[in-house]
Amino acid sequence: MDFLVQIGREVWAIEVKAARQVDSRAAKALNTLTAREIRGLKRRVVVFLGPRRQRIGDADALPLREFLKELPR
């Protein structure tokens, strides 16, 4: 996990990959986290350079541009 970001009352765990493709290994650390370990954990995100959003276990894998659009302003 590279970042923990607090957005309002939610916490997002974020893993960043400089790759065009990701698989279950990319989200391994995120998928082991629990809300008990990190209070307020609501979202697990893998940010990568690929073209399409995908789901990896409990984590959302988002292309960089999509991730940036989902951040609150």
N, C-alpha and C positions, 0 to 999 in steps of 0.2 A: 504494500500500500504506500503510495507516494504522498497523498494529501488527505487530511480530514478538514472539511469545510463546513462551517456552521452557517446555515441559511435560515434566518428566523429561529424557530425552535427545532428545526431538522438538522441532522448531521449527515453529510454525504462522505463516504469513503471513496477515494478516487485513485485509480491505478492508471498510469500513462505509459503507452507503448509506442515506440517509433517504428511501427510495422504496418503494412497494408492489410495483414490478416492476423486474427487472433483466435485462440482456441481456449480450452478449459484451463490450460496452464497460466494464461494471462490473468485469470480471475481467481486463481487458487487462494491467495491470501484474503481477498475480499469475501469469498464464499465461506471462509472459516470464522469470520467475525460474527459476533452476536450482539444484540441490543443490550445484553447484560454487561458486556465488555466496554461498549461505547454508548453512553447514555444519549438517547435521542437519535440513534442511527436509523435512518429511514431509507437510504438509497446507497447502492453499491454501483459504481460506474467505472468501466474501462474505457479510456479515451484512446483512440488509435487513428491511423491515417487511411483506413479503408473507406470504401464507398457506401457501405450499407450498415444500418443498425442491426444488432443481433442480440439474442439473450444467451447468457452463459451461466447456468445455474441460477443463483439469485441476483446476478449482476446484469446490468444493461451495458452492452458494448456499443459505444457511440462514436461515429466519425467526429473528428475534431470540430468541424463547422456546426454539426448538429448539437454537440455538447455546448458550444459557446452560445447558441441560440436559446438553450434551455436555462442558462444562468439568469437569475433575476437581475434586473438593472437598477 
